[in-house]
Amino acid sequence: MARLVLQSGFFLVMEYFVYILYSETTDRYYVGQTQNLEESMERHNSGRNKSTKPGIPWTLVHFELSSDRLSAMAREKYIKNHGSKRYLTLISNSSDMDS
């Protein structure tokens, strides 16, 4: 369930993104989680993130929404443990079966 935060008299829904990036430069994937996907993409592609700097430019290949940071972190760990490429193949095959 999404976390509600009271700010300036309004409740805000706090959602998190779990995302997978791909770099053609290094032929590698990167998995992360964030509240602001656009800002994270800019950070990865600007070279401000030491671990992703060698892979610039990065392309967003997949993202999922999580209702809170804890579930986003768990999903990120799950994807990393299974391998990004294997995970993408798994969800691709799953969506093919749904069609």
N, C-alpha and C positions, 0 to 999 in steps of 0.2 A: 504494500500500500504506500502511496506517495506521502512524504512527510510534509506537513503544513507548517509554515513559519509565519509568525505575525511580524509584519514590517510596516511601519507607518500606518497602522490601523487596518491593514489588509492582510489576508492570508494568502501566502504564495505556495504553490505546489512545487516541491523540490524534486526534480527528476534528474537522473544521471544517464549518461550514454556510455555504453561499452562499445569500443570501436576497433576496427582492424584496418591498418594502413598497409600499403604495398609500395615498395621502391623498386623500380626497374633498374636503377643505378646499381644497387647491391643485390637485387633479386631476393629481398628479405621482406618479412612481414613484421609489423609492430602492433602490439595489442595494448590498449589503455582504457582508462575510464575517466570521465569528466562530467561537469555540469554544463560546460559551454563548448560544444563541439567545434564551432567556428573558430573560437579563440585557440583551441588546442591545435587545430589544423594550421593556423597561422604561425603558432609557436614552433611546430615541427618543421615547417617549410622555411622558416626564417633563419634556422641554424641556432636558435637560442637553447634548444634541447641537445645536450652533449651526446646522448645516446642515439639520436636520430639524425644528427647533422651530416654524417657521411652518406646518408641515403636520399638526400634532397634531389629531386622533388618527390614527395609522398602523395599517394592517391588513396582516398577513402574508398575501400572496397566493401565494407560492411559495417553496420551499426545496429545496436539494439537499445531499447529503453529499459531502464530499471527504475523502480519506484524509490529506491533509497541507496545510499552509498554502500552499505553493507552488502546488499544483494549485487550491486555493480562490481564490487571487489571480488565477490565469490564467483561471479560469471567470468570476470577477467582471468582469474586463477584457473578456472575450468578450461577456458580456451587455451591458455598458455600451456597447461599440462597435457592437453591433447594435441597441440600443435595447430597453428593458425591454418595452414594449408589443408590439413586433414579435416579440421572443423568446417572450413568453407565447403569442402567436398561433401561432407556429411549433410549440411543444411541445403546444399544445392540438390543432392539426391532426394532429400526429404521433400523439398518443394516440387520436384519433378513428379513425385508419387502423388502429391496432392492435386495435380492438374488433371 
